[in-house]
């Protein structure tokens, strides 16, 4: 029997919106799909008439619905919808911020953020947590499942072992700026020494210092590309660069895009606790001295990703909406 699935998602460019689009396209094969896009400060959830057979899928990231990351109004709406619909499923892309610095907004809103998260978790029929670190603290609840993010830009069905000496820096503007700052001139020196092409993919970088460095070091800047264009590049790319907190790497859309295409991730020289991915097995923690080694990492990270690819993720959700 066809189910009515209603996605609620932030209406802003980024990983959550892309995740919604991808997931909805897969789930529409078995279900009727509707997407309610929410702009910050605009509550249009009540504009729709709901019936008891409806199933809500809330794509939750606090900062997607509120500038301060604490959309209390959304919590009230979900509690209201609980009485109107069949089920509420929540996919938590972000939980809550923790800050120890009074000059940051998150310091003053973190307790409200945490309160909203706990209440949403309680009101949901099922919830998905994309970070293993948080999931293991919450997994005593049978209605909570661990599900890392999948790639928003497609996946390779079969691993391509023939790779060119290319390193890609992919993602939103801020993500790439942080990555270039993290690796700094080491990246350009290493690339030149090893005759590796650097390709930049994503929205225009607005940092003048970084833009100048990319130009001086002859980085190939491609801008935002369509999915099939990205696929052609990723298919032959050997390395992918990213600066990210490794303890939450499983929720990164950029990291999972690399993994889905068998690209060897280089994740800065930071260390992780090792319970998600293993250094020198799933990723490199620094630019490699030899570019002819570490090829097994491509296979390892590709295999790691297959356990939560978009088909596996959608099948899990389909099993809960029956």
N, C-alpha and C positions, 0 to 999 in steps of 0.2 A: 504494500500500500504506500502511495506517495505521501511524504511528510512535508509540512510547510516549515521551512527553515528560514528564520529571519535573523540576518546578521546585523549587529549594531557595531559600528566601527568609526574611529576618528576620521574626519574628512580633511586630511592633510597628507601631503606627499611623504612617503617614507615606508619603512618595512612593514608596519602593521597594516596599512592600507593595501599594499601589494600582497601581503599574506592573505588578506580577506578575499581579494580578487581571485587569486590562484585556487584557494580552497573552495570557494563558491563554484568555480568553473568545473571542478572535479565532482563536487557533491550534487550538482544539478542533473547528473545522469540518472540519479535515483530519487531526487527530491525536487520540490518546488522551492525556488530560492528568491528571497527579497533582501536587499541591502539598504539599511538606514544609515546614512552618513551624517555624523554629528560634527558641526563646527563648534569651536570653543565658544562658550557663552550662549549657544543657541540650543534650546531643548525642543526637539521636534519628535520625541519618542511618542508622546501622547496623541499626536496628530493621526496616527494610524488606529484603526479599529482592530482589535485582537480577538481571536476565537480560541476556545479551549484546546484545540488541536495544535496550535502554533508552538513551535520550539524556538526559543531565543538562543542565539550564539553571540555572546558578548566578547568582542575583542578588546581586552582591557590593557590599557597603558595610561596611568593617571595623568601624565603630562599631555596625552593626546586629547583629553577632554577638559583640561584645566591648566592654566599657566603656572599654577602653584602645585600641580600634581595631586590635588585633593578634591576630586569632583563629588562632593557630598550629595549634590542634587541627583547625580547618576545613581548613587546608592539608593536614594529614596524611590527613584523610578523603577529600579530593578525589584525592590521590595513590593512595589505596587503591581508590577507585571507578574510577579510570582502567583498572585491570586487569579490572574487572567488567562495564563497559558498552561500548556502541558508540562514543559520542562524548560529549565534555564541551564545552559552550558556556558561556562566561562573559560576562555583561553587567556591566561595571564602572561602577557609579554613583559610586563614590569609588575613588581609587587609594591614596594615602597622604598623611599630613599632613607638613608641614615647619614646624618651630618653632625659633626662635632664643632662646627664653626658658626658662631652667632651671626656673622655677617652674611651668611648664606640663607636664602629663603627656606631651603629644605630643613634647616635647623628648627625653624618655627612651625613647619607643617608636617614633620615626619611622624608625629604621634597621631595626627588626624589621618595621614596616609595609611598608616598601619591599621588604624581602626576601620577604615573603609575596606581595606583588603580583607581583614578578618570577617567582617560582616558579609561581604560579597561571597567569600568562601563558604560561609554558613548557609546563605540563602540559595546557593546554586545546588542543582541536582548532581551535576558533575563538573569537575574543574580540571584543567590541564596546566601544569607548571613546566616551563621550558628550561629551568635551571635545576640541575641535579642537587646542587648544594642546598637549595631551599626545599626541594621536594623531599629529601631524606629527613628533614625536620617535621614534615607534614604528612608523611606517608602512612601514619597510623589510621588516617581517614581512608576508608575503602573507596570513596567517591572521587578521590584525587589521583590523577595519573601524571606520570612523567612523560613529556613529549617535547624533545628539542625542536627548534625551528627547522623548517625545510627551506630549500633554495627558492627564492622568489623569481629567479631568472632561468628556470628550467633545469634539467638534469641530463646527464649522459646515461644512456641505457647500458653501454659497454665501455669499459675503461680504454682510453687511447694511450698506448705506451710510447708512441712516437711524439716526442715533445721538442720544441725549439727553445733556444736560450732566451726566453722571455720571462720577465717578472711583471706582474700586473698589480696596480694599486687601484682598488675598486671600492665604491660606496658613495654615500652622501658626502657633501662638501666638508663638513666638520670632521667626519671620520677620516677622510683622506688627509686633511690638514694635520690632524693629530698623529697620523702614521708617518708623514714626512718629517714632522718635528721630532718624533721619537728616534727615527733612524738617522736623520740629519744628513751630513755630508758623507757618512760611512756608506750609505746606499750608492751614491753616485761614483765614489772611488771604487767600490767593489764591482759595480756594473761595468765600469770602463775597463778595469783590470781583467775581468772574465769575459768581456765582449758580450754582455747581456743587454738586450733591449728593454727599456722601461716603458710600459704603456700605462697611461692614466685614463680610467674610465669612470665617468660620473658627471654630475652637474658642475658648472663652472666654479673654479676655486676663487674665492674672494680675498684671499690673503696675498697682498702684494709681494711680500718677502718670498713666500713659497712659489708664487707664479714666476718670479724672476729666476729662482733656482732651477725650476723645471725647464725654463727656456734656455738658460745657460748650459745646462747639462743634456740638452737635446732629447728631453723626454717626449715621447709621442703622445700628445694630448688629443683624445678622441671625443671627449664630451659625453653626454648621455646617449646611449645607443638602444636600439630595439633588441628584444630577446634573441632573435636569430643572429643578429650581428655580434652580440656578446658571446653566443655559443661558438661561433667560428673562431673567435679569439681565444676563448678559454680552452677549447679543444686542443690547441697546440701549445698552450702556455705551461711552463714548467713550475714557476713559483708564484705565490700570491702573498702580498705583504699586508700586515694588519697590526695595529696597536690596540690592544683590548685587554680588559681584566680577564685573565685566563680562568678564574674560578666561575665565570659566567659565560664562557665562550660558547656553550651549547645553544644559547639563545641568539647569537649573532647571525644575522642574515648574510653578512659578507663572508664570514667563516664557513657557513654551511653552503654558500654558493661555490666557494673554492673546493670544499669536500665533495660536492655533488659532481664536480668535473675532474676530480682526481688531481687537482693542483696542490702542490706541496705548500702548506701554509708556513710562513715565517712570521712568528708572533712576538717579535721583540725579545729582549733578553730577560724578561720577567719570568719568574717561576710560578708554577701552579702547584696545587696540592696533589695533582696527579690522579684524581678520581674520575675525571671526565676523559681526558686524553693524556697520552704519555709522550714525553719529550723524546725526540729522535726515533719515535715509532709512528706517531700520528702527525707530528709537526717538528719544526726546527725553532730553536729559541734565539738564533742569531743567523746572520748571513753566512752561508757555508764557505769554508776555505776551498773546497773542491766541489765543482758543479757536476762532476761525473759520478758522484756517489749519492746515497740517500734515495735512489729511485724507488725502493720498496715502500717508502713513505706514501707515495702516490696511491699505491694499491691499498695500503692500510687505511688511509683516511677515506678513500672511496668506499671501502667495505664497511667502515664505521657508519658512514652516512646512510647506507642502504636500510638500516634498521628503522629509520624514521623518515624515509623519503615521502614524497607527497602522497603516493598511493597508500603506503602503510598508515600515514597520518589520517587520511580521509576514511580508510577502512575502520579505523578505531572509532572515529566520530560516528560513522554510519551504524556501527554496532550498538551505539548508545541511544540512537534516535528511533530505534525500532518500537 
